[in-house]
Each structure stands twice: as structure tokens, then as C-alpha cells.
């Protein structure tokens, strides 16, 4: 009797364990299924935002011929391809840990930026660069702050495989994640007539990014002939932009040919932003030794993960004239893309103009020749801000007005870049470059101009320009 009872007890125990195991499996499967549904719902919800939708080409100021010319023959858009790219752009499953999507750093609500000084990737890892906007990126001659990608297709690949950004070990690993999802398999088959692969994944994302055109601003209507579309302050700002403020030195096709599409010369300039934080002499030498020209993946890692990020275009070209030179950004919807510059070091538009007004970069031997004190008054600065605010597209009008008020209030109490004495002073002498002609595999330092031996000693010792004013 006792053994029968014992056997019954064991059977009951096993039955209980089996039932508990089934319940646990059921809970796990339910949780996974719920997570998948939630993740899918998140993707659909984010991608469905009105600000995320492909934009009409019927906008005042949109250059139709240039828009058509910017679309490559091997990646012509279709509604289905753009829709697939849109879904991929918002899908964090492209990242190694399901937490980072393209839209994490390029949020439509922030004019496809993220509002951070530098972007954050998987595991909370910070990068070294401020996220540029996707809006009107199709017109860019190159992509990224240093121009390391020639096309949007090339650009789309780098964040996916950068260990600080989306963290996939390879593009194929990201494709495998996507290919495991039936909806994506069907969509790729419908759009490309094939299963998901790396090239077509990048083509779809790039097609979506090219759909993000942003014009129709008050300034566009003003240049189209609507004389009252912008106020008197913005009109004065436009004249300053092309004269005393010297903005047209970089934010135009040339000094005599204005660019009212993106306000850029598609070139790279050292404008003196925080170069004093870095020993660019040592970094340039390190970059020459470690980076092979043409090794795009290594250049990308250096730009996002190391102090060599401060070298800018030099990482790509290895030309001394490109040390700490960064791409001229477009100026549209700027009130939504703060903070500013490649490192996000300037909080407001007032800070940006103060930087230029004082001729920043006193001890920067690689400074662009056009940087000099501008002698702009406070009214001049306010007029330039009014002009930049007028470049806001209708979808961002309300958010821009709130941000303009915030920045204006902040500028009344906090102006870390303002230096009126320097702004109205003479253009100072600058030291000659302290680095770096390449002779075979060797890098030597150039001489420094007389009168600047303190900086020569610092450069020769491999020290940063410590304590020097920006």
C-alpha cells in the first residue's frame, strides 16, 4: 500500500512538474509573441507619424530638376520601395540588441536629428559626432560630416555595422534578422523580386531617405516673389548673410552665386570649433599610421569611436589642409536640429553666430582663411537668427516657434561664445601648421612662424593647445 501511495505521489509530482513546465513554456512563448507584436506595433506607429511620411515635390522652393538628378538610375523609387525603406528606417531589429533604429538618431519630430550633442548607440554607448539631418540629404555631394560616404546607399550601411551605433557584426547579420520575418520576405519579393539581401536593404532605406525633402518655408515664398513672407529683420539678415556676416563664404555655391536650396558649398572647412580640446598633431600622425586611405570601415570606426574624430575630412583624404575640416551643413529647419556643429558644442543659434563673430580659432593653424572677426552688433545677430528661423518648413512651424523662444531666453543669460572685444578687433596673426608632411612612411613637423614659439614647443612635445582660447 505504501509503495502504491509512493508511486502515486511520484506520478502526481511528475504531473505537477510537467504542467508547471507547460505553463512556463506557454508564458515564455506568450511573452515573446507579445514582445514581437509590441515591437512590430512600435515600428508601425513610429513610421506612421505624419512627419515620417514621404514628402510631396509640390513645395515652393523645391528644385525639381536637381531633385530628379539626385536619384540614381540603379535605385529609382517606387511607392512600394519607399514604404519598405520607411519600415526598415524605424525598425530597431536592424540593431544587434533590438534597441536602435535609424530613427533613433534621426527622429522626424526633431527634423530627423536627435537633439543630443553626440548620438548614443546600443548599450548607451556615445559616439563622437552630432547627428546630421536626413532632410534634403539627397542633394548632398557627400554624406556624413567628413564626407566618407558618396551616396545614401553607402551611408546607410555604416551605422548598422558600427559597434557603437547599431552593433551588428556584419551587414549579412542584419539581413538575416530581417529575412527571418515573413512580412519582410514578402515585401522584398514584391519590391525586388528576390529574398532580402544587403544591397537591396540599403537601396530601400536610401529610397526612403530621398523622399524627405523640405522646402515651402517663409524664405522660399519670399524668394519666389512674396515680399511680405518674411519680416524686416529676416530681410536685413539675408543682406547681412551675403555681405558683412560672410555666411556666403561657405553657405552658397560661391561668393557670387547664392544657393537657396541647401545653403552649402558642398565643401569642408576648419572653422575653429573646439580644436583646442585635441592634440591634432598627434592625432594626424596616428591617423596616417593606422588608417589606410580607402578603408571605409576603419575610417568610420575612427570617426565614431576615437579621438581621431576631431580630424574631420583629414581621415578621408590625409591632406594637411583638411585637418579638423568638416562639411558645410544645410541651414534648413535649424531650430529643430540643435545643438550645433559636428560635435554639438553650441547650444543656440546665438552661440553659433557669436562663434563666427569673434573670429574663433586664434591658435588654430589650420583655420579656414575666411574666418575673421566680423564686428556684428547685437541687432545684426538677431537679424541673422530671424533669417535662419525663416528657413523653417510648415510641418515644423509650431515646434520651431517654441524652440526659438527657448533659445532667445537662454541667450539673454548665457552667451559662452560671445567676445565683443575680439569681434570688433583686428584679424590676429595665426601660427603656421605644426604638422605633417608625409615623406614615405615618415611624418615630420613643419616650422612655426616666429613669434609663436610657445605653440611650436607645445606641438613638438605632442601636447594639446592647452589653455588657448578657442
N, C-alpha and C positions, 0 to 999 in steps of 0.2 A: 504493500500500500504506500509505504513511504517513498519507494523508488518511483512508483507511478506518479505520485504527487510531485516528486522532484523533477521527473521528466516533463510533467505538465507545466511546472513553474518555469523550466528552461524554455519550453516551447512558447509560453506566454511572453517570456522575456525577449526571446528572439523576435517574436511577432511585434512586440512593442518597439524594439530597436529598428526593425525593418520599416514599420510605419513611420517612426520618427525620421529615419533616413529619407524616406519618400517625401515627407513633408519638407525636410531641409532642402532636398534637390528641387522640389517644387518652388520653394521660396527663392532659391538662387536663380532658377530659370525665370521666375516671375520678375525678380529684381533686374536681371539682365535684359529681359524683354521690355520692362518699363523704362530702363535706362536708355535702351535703343530708341524707344518711342519718344522719350523726352528729348534726347539728342536730336532726333530727326525733326521733332516739333520746333526745337530751338533754331535749327538751321532754316527751316521753312519760315518761321516767324521773322528772323533777322533779315533773311533775303527778301521777305515780303514788304519790308518798310518802304514807304513812298520814296524816301531819299536814296534807297538802294536800286531803284528801277533804272533800266536803260533810259537815256535822255533823248529827247527829240532834237533833230538837227534844225528845227524851225525856231531858232533863237536869234535875236538881234545881236549882231557882232560875230556870230559863228562863221568862220571862213570855210565855205562849203568845198571849194577846190582843194584847200590844204587838208581838210578832213578826209576827203576821198584819197588823196595822195598818201596819207599816213597809214592806209590799210594795205598790208602786204598781199600780194597776189596769191600766196600759198595759204592764206588764212582769211578768206573772205567770210564776213559774218552772215549768219542766218539766225532767225529768231530762236531756233532750237539750240544752236551752238551757244549763243549768248546766254540763254536760260540755263544751260548746263554749266557754263563758266560761272554764272551767278551763284548757283547752288554750291559749287566747289569753293568759291571765294569765301563763303560763310560757314564752311564745314570744318570743324575742329578735328575731325577724324583724319585729316591730312597730316596732323602732327603726331609725334611719337606717343604722346600721352593723352590725346583727345582733349587738350585744353586750349590750343592756339589755332586760330584760323587766320587767313589773310586779313579778314575784317577786324581781328583783334587789334592790329596796329593801324588799320585803315578803315575806321568806323565812319559810315556815311553821315551819322549825326554830327561828326566833327569835320566835315568836308573831307572824309577819307584820311584822317590822321588820328592820333590817339590822345592828344592833349598832354603828353609826357615829354620831359626833356629828352630822354632816350627811351626807346621801346624795350619792353620786357617780354621774354620768351618763356619757354617751358621751364617749370620749376622756379619761376620767378627770377630767372637769370637776366640781368640787364645787359643791353647792347651798348654800343658807343655812339650811335647816330640817332638823330631825330627822324621820325617817320615822315617822309615827304608825301604829299597828297597824290592820289590817283587821278583826281580831276584834271582833265586835259593832258594827261601823261602821254597820250598818243602823239602829241605834237613834239615831244622831247626828242632832240637829236640823239641823246644817250639817256640811260636810266641810272638811278642812284646818285648820291651826292658826288661821287667820284667818277661817274660815267663808266663803270666797269661792265655794264651790260649795254649792248647796242639796241636791243629790242625788248618789247614787253614779254615776249615768249622767253627770252633768256633771263630776264629779271624774275619772272615767276618761279623759276627753278631754285634760285639761291636760298631764299628763306626756308624752303621745305627741308633742305639737307644741311642747313647750318645748325650746329649743336646748341647754339644759344637762342635760336629762334624757334623753329618747329621741330627740330631734333631728329628727323628721320635719318637713318644711316645711309640711305640712297633714295633716289627718285623711284626706283623699282619697288622699294619697300612701301612707299606711299601709294603707288599704283596698286599694289597687292591689297592694301586696306580698302581701297575704293572698289576694286574688282570683286571683292567678297560681298558687296551689297547689290542685290538684284536690281534695284531701281537704277543704279549707275550702269550696270551692264546693259540694261535695256536702252538707257539714254545714249551711251557711247555707240551702241549698234545703230541706233536711229540717226545719230548725227554724223558719225564717221564710217559707218558700215563695218565696224570692227570692234573687238573687245578693247577694254581700257588699256592704254599704254602711255608712256611718259610724254612723248611728243604731242599726242592729242590732248592729254590733260593740260599741258601748258598752253596749247592753242586755244582751248576753251576758256581758260582763265584770262588770257590776253584779249580774246574777243570781247569778253565782258568788260574788262578794263577800258577798252577802246570805246565802249558805249557811254562812258562817263564824261560827257562834255558839258561845260558850264560857262554860259555867257548870259546875255539878256540882262546885264546889270544896268544900273543908272548911268554909269560911264559909257556903256555900249550905246545906249539910247542918245546920250549926249553927242558922241562922235558920229552917230547916224543923222544928226541934224536937230534933235530935240534940245534946244538950247537951255531950257529950264529943268532938264532931267537931273542935274546936279547943282548944288548951291554955289554961291560965290567963293566960299572957302576952298571947295574942291577944284573949282576952276583956277583959282590962284595956285593951288597945289600942282595942277597939271603944268602950268607955266614954269613953276619952280623945278619940277621934275626934269624938265628939258633944258634948264638953264643953270642957275646958281647952285641948286642942290646936286647937280651932276648925276642924278639917278640914271639918266640915259646913257652914261658911260658903260653900263652893264645891262640895264633893263630895257634895251632896244636892240634892234638888229644892227644898227650902227649909230654913231652920234648924229647923223643926219637923216637916218631912216627909222622912224618910230615903229615899234611893234605893239600893236594893240590887241594881239591875240593872247600871248602868254607873258609879254613884257620881259623878254630874256634875249640875250645874245647867244645862247646855247654854248657858252664858253665857261672857263674855270678861272677863278680869281682868288688870290690870297688877300682877304680884306681885314686881316689883323684880329680875328676873333679868337681870343683866349690862347694865342700861341705861346704866351708866357708860361702857361702851365706845363709845357712839354719841352724836352730837350730834342728838338727836331734834328740837330746834327747827329746825335747818336742814333735816333730812330731811322733816319735816312740811310745811314751806314748799315744798320741792321736789316732794313728792307732790301737793300741791294744784295746783301749776302744770303738772305733767306728766301726771297721771293723771285721766282723765275718769271720773266715777262711772258704773258700768255697763259699762266697757270691761274685761271679764273677762280677756281675753288679756293686756292691758297690766298689769293688777294681778298676774296670775300671773307674768309676767316680772319685775316689781319684787320680788315675794316670794321668788323663787328665785335671781335673778341679781344683785341690787343691795343696797346697804346699807339701802335703804328697807325691806327685810325686817324690820328691827328695829321698825318702826312697827306691826306686827301688824294688828289689826282696823281701825285707822285707815285703812289702804289701801283698805278696802272702804267705810267709812261716811263718812270725812273728819270725824268728830266728835272734838273735842279730848279728850273723856273716854275715847276708845278708843285713844289713843296708847300704843303698846307693850303693848296688851292682847291676850292670847292665850286660845284656847279651853281650858276646863277639860277635861282628858283623862279617859278612863275609867281605873280603877285595877286592872283585872283582869290577871293574868299579868305584873305589873310586873317580876318578877325576870328575865323573858326580854326585856324591852324597854329595858334600859339602853343608853346613858346617857340622862339625863332632861332634861325641859323642851324648849321649842321649838328651842333651839339646841344641845341635847346637852351642856350645860356642866357637868352634875353627874353624877359617876361612879357614886355609890351611893345607896341609899335613906337611909343615914345623912346623906349630904351634903344631900339634899333636905330632910330634917326639920331639920337644922341651919340651913338657909337660912330656913325659916319661924320657927324657934325664936328667932333673933336679931332678928326683925322687919326683914328685909333691905330696903334701899332708902332709907337715911337721907336722901339728897339727890335723891330721885326725886319731883318734884312731881306726877306722875301716878299715884302708887302707890294701889292699892286701899285704901279707908278701913279695911278689916278687918285689914290687915297690921300687926301689932304684936308686941313681944316676948312670948313665951309662957311663959317660966320652966319649961321642961320639964327634968326630970332625965335622967340617962343611962338609968335604968331606964324612964322614960316613953318615951324614944326607942326603946329596944329593944322595948318592948311595941307601939309603933306599927309597927315593922318586922315584928314577928311577925304582927300583924293583916294587913298588906299581903301577906305571904307566904302567908297562909291563903286568899287570893283566887286561888290557882293552880289551874287545871283539871287533871284527871288526866293528860291527854296530856303535860303539861309538868312533872309532879311531879319526876322524876329530874333533869332539866336545871335546874329551879329550886333544888333542894337543893344542887347543885354551885355554882350562882351565889350562893346565899345564903351559903355557906361562904366563897366568894371575897370577897364584899363585906364580910362580917364581919371577915375577916382584914385586909383593906385598911383598914377603919375603925379598927382598933387602932393603926395607924401614920400614917394620912393622913386628916385631917379639915379640909380647907381652908376649909370654911364655918363651922366651929364658932367661936362667940364667946360664952363663958359670961357675960362681964360685960354685954354687950348683952342677952343672953337674959333675964337677971334684973334688968335695969334698967328705967327708966320708958319710956313711949312718947315718942319725941322729937318736937319740932316739925318740920314738913315745909315746905319752900318752896312757895309758890303756883305754879301753872303759869306758865311763861315764854313761852308761845306761845298762842295763834294764833287769834284770831277772824277770820273771813272777812268782809270788807266789799267787796262786789263782787268784783273780781279781786285785791284787795289783802289781804295778811296782815300784821297788826300784832302786836306782843308786848304781853302784859299786864304789869302791875307785879308785882314780887316783894315778899313780905312783909318788913316791917322786920326787921333782924337777919340777913337772908340776902342782903345786897347783893353779897357775893362771887359768889354764884351768878347774881345778876342781871347782873353785869358779864360773867361767862362766857357766859351765854345771849345777851346783847346783842351780844357780839363773835362769836357763831357758833361758840364753842368748845365742845368736849365737856366733860362734867363730869369734867375731868381730875383724877386723883388722889383723887377722892372714894371713900369706902368704899361697897361695894355696899349 
